[in-house]
Amino acid sequence: MGEIEIFLRYPAKRDVVFVLGAGVSNPDGVPLQRELLATILSGEIREIQNSEIGKIVTEFINDNFKYNISTNQFPQLEAVFGFLDYFIQQNESLNAKYTNEKIQEIKEYLIKLIHYVVNFRTNKSSPYYHRFWNLIHNSGKSISILTVNYDTLLEQAFEFLFKSRAGFIDYCIPLMNYENLPQIKSYNFWINTREPVKILNGENPAVYKIIKLHGSLNWKYCNCCNQTLLTPWDRIIDLNKGKFLGYTYPEMSEYEYKCPLDGTDFQTLIMPPSYLKTLTHPVISLVTNEAAREIRATRKIVFIGYSLSSADLHIKALFKKHIQPETDVIVINPKEKESLLLNYRSLSESAKFIYSSFEDLLNNELLLEEILA
């Protein structure tokens, strides 16, 4: 069989758009949002406790918030970021110790600690996401996925479809990896599914949009050339220097990531939970616009493990603006709470609720058939 080039086109209408929240990754060990600060401050992860970044962030929180480790009472993460964001947006200092510049540094350090914690818990394969992809692919439906999770469990579980040449991932953003430049030859190239793709004659691969509304652990952003590098397997941060680390294979020698085009240190590309979110980042704007198109174009939206919290008002606004009156809405969540019901009823009066965990859903074939119908 010879190779041919084809365009992988999306149908005009999407059958289902899945919206994944923290409850989907939690069975694999990813902390829920309310658990992140407790994990950072409790000393549970010794690498954080002993690191320079960990000590600086802990000292700031100790100086400005009260908590009780023994009773598991910690400040809300949104409140900590909101406090930091207030001074940053007002361009004010808190005091002589915490100047505006220092507060900006602490915010970036806290983001890096969250990055570290999530990666620490997800450096493994997920049987749940593997089964999820199997079911989606076998359904033959046109499906896209919106997720507010930073972790890469979803993409890691996709590997079996890519290796069998049955599927491709479209992150819906331009990646440095698409460019066949000599400067990035030591990094991983990535197939741009919006250009002609080489396949073997007779193959019929599917392409799936994964739209990561709050960024991703494996995206590294350069604020000099304004480009994003995808590092599928490298998500580690040095908590003393605050640098991204990579490894050469098979020697496993360590190096620090810098932009291969201009030598600038990469920044994290995850949006932290805050009541004062900044949505002007060029990459976040791109994925938000893409999400809007998917919401308008789908017949059915299925929310799984997502509480639509008050810190995510931008997500509510996104759906409120673009959801169509005829679109079916299904909410899958293990907790039967009136507040959750009212949150979703404000998006769609006809929203249907299914009280189930992600794991139980994957074992209920009749229910899955109904959802994908």
C-alpha positions, 0 to 999 in steps of 0.5 A: 500500500502506498501513501496518499495525502488527504484532507481530514474534514469535519462535518458541518454539524457535530453529533456530541460535544463532551465537556469534561470537568475535574470529576473525570480525572479525579479517579486517576488521582488528579486532585479536585480544585478544592484539594490543590491548596491542601496538597501544596500546604500540607507537606504531603509532597516533600519536593514542594516542602523543600523547594525554593518556590514552595517555601516562598508561596507557603510563606506568602499564604502564611502571612496573609491567610489562616488555615488549619492542617489538622482539621483540613481547613484551607483558604479557597484557591480562588480567594488566594489568586483573587487576592494576588490578582487584585494587587496585580490589576491595580498595579499596587504593592501590598507592603514593603515585603510584597511589592507588586513585582514580588506578587506577580512572581508569587502568582507565577510560582503558585501556578507552577506548584499547581502544574507540579501537583497535577503532573505528579499525580498523572504521570501514568496511563488511565484505564478510564480515558482509554475506555472512553476513547474506545467507546467514542471511536467505535461509535463512529460519531462526529465528536469534539471534547472541551475540557477545563482540566490541565492534565494530559491523561486524555491525550495520553490515553489516545496513543493506541488510536494514533499508533494504529493510525486510526485517529489524530488529535487537533488542539485547535491552536497553531503549534511551533511543532508544525513548522519543519524548522532546523531550530526545533529538530530536537523536539517532537513534530506534530501532525497538523490535521488542518493541512493535508495528512499522509495516510496509507491507501485504504486508511480512514482515520478520524480526527478529534478536537480537544479544546483545553479551555484553561490551558494544558501541562504540555503547552509551553508558551514563549511571550517573545515570539508568541508561539506555543511548543507542544511537549507531549511527554515533558511536563516537569518543572524544577521547583528551585529554579522554576524552569521546565525540564526535558530529557534526551532519550535514551541517555536520559540527560536533563536539560532546561527548556528554552524557546528554540527560536529566540532563547526565551524562557517558556511560561506555563500555559494554564489558567489558574482558578480566580474570580478575576480571570484574565481572558486576553491571552492569545492562546486562550482567546483562540481556544475560546473562539473554537469552543464557541463554534463547536457549541453552536454546531453541535446537536448535543452537549454532555457535561461530565464531572463539571460543577460549573462553579462560580469561579468559572463565570466565563464558561457559563457566559460562553455556553449562554451566548452560543448554545442553541435552543434545539441543542440537547443538554445532558449533565452527568454528575454523581452528586444530586444537588439543587445548586448544580441543577439550578446552575445548569437549568440557567443554561438550558431549561430542558437539561437532563440530569444523570446521577453517575460517576465517570467510572460507572458511566463507562460500565453502563453500555445502555446509557452510553448508547443513549448518550451517543444516539 
